[in-house]
Amino acid sequence: MKEQRRRLVGTVTSDKMDKTVMVAVERRYRHPLYKKVIRSAKKYMAHDEENACRIGDRVTIEESRPYSRRKRWVVHNILERAE
């Protein structure tokens, strides 16, 4: 049986590289003491074989084999296009 790979939803912040996009994934969590909701973002490099993604697109990325030293995710699908 195929193992379930992690999937994250984020926004493309850079598409200047060839077959690679930078995706910012935002997470929200509550501070343990002060109970304020905190937003933090982490950037992932994702493989985009057809160079289909543009800045501002909302995409799903999936964990995959290492494509390079920092690139371990692949664009699974584009949820919505940027204006």
N, C-alpha and C positions, 0 to 999 in steps of 0.2 A: 504494500500500500504506500502511495506517495505521501511524504510528510507535508504538513501544512506550513507554507512559508509565510513569514511576516509581511503584512501589507500596511503601508502608511499613505495618508492623503495629505498633499501639500500643494504649494504654489511655486511655479517655476520663477526663479529670480534671475537666472542667467542662461543664455543659450549661445554664447560666443564660441564655445568649443565645438569641435567636430564630433558628432555622434555622442555628445555628453551634455546634460543639463544639470544645473544646480537647483535643487528643490528645498524650499524652506518648509519644515513641518512644525506646526505650532501645537503646543500642548498647554492645557489649562489645569491648574491644581490649586487646592486651598492650602494656605499657609498653616502649619500645624498649631502655632500659638495664636497668631493674630486673626486667623480665619478669613483673610482677604484672598480673593481669587487672583492668582498670579499667572500671567501669560509668559511663556518662554518658548523660544524657537531654536531649532537645530537645523543645520544645512547638510544635505546629503548630495553627493554626486551620483547621478543615475545615467545608465546607458540608454541612449535613444537612437536606435539603429537607422531609422528613416529621416532623422532630423526634423520630425514632425512638430515638436513642441516649440512654443513661442513664449516670451516673457509674459507673465500674468495668467497663463493657463493653469487650471486646477487639474492635477494628475494623481493617479494612484501609482505608487512605486512598490516593487516586490523584491524581497531579498533574493540574491542569486550568487552565482560563483564570482570570484574576484576577476574583474575585467582589467584592473590596474591596481596601483598601490592604494589609492583612496576610493576607488569605484567598486562597490559591492552591491549595488541596487540596479534594477532595470525598470524602465517605464512600462507599467502594465497596460494602462489605458488612460485616455484623456477624458476627464469628466465634463469639463466645460471650457470653451475657448475664451480668450481675453477679447475685449472690445477693440 
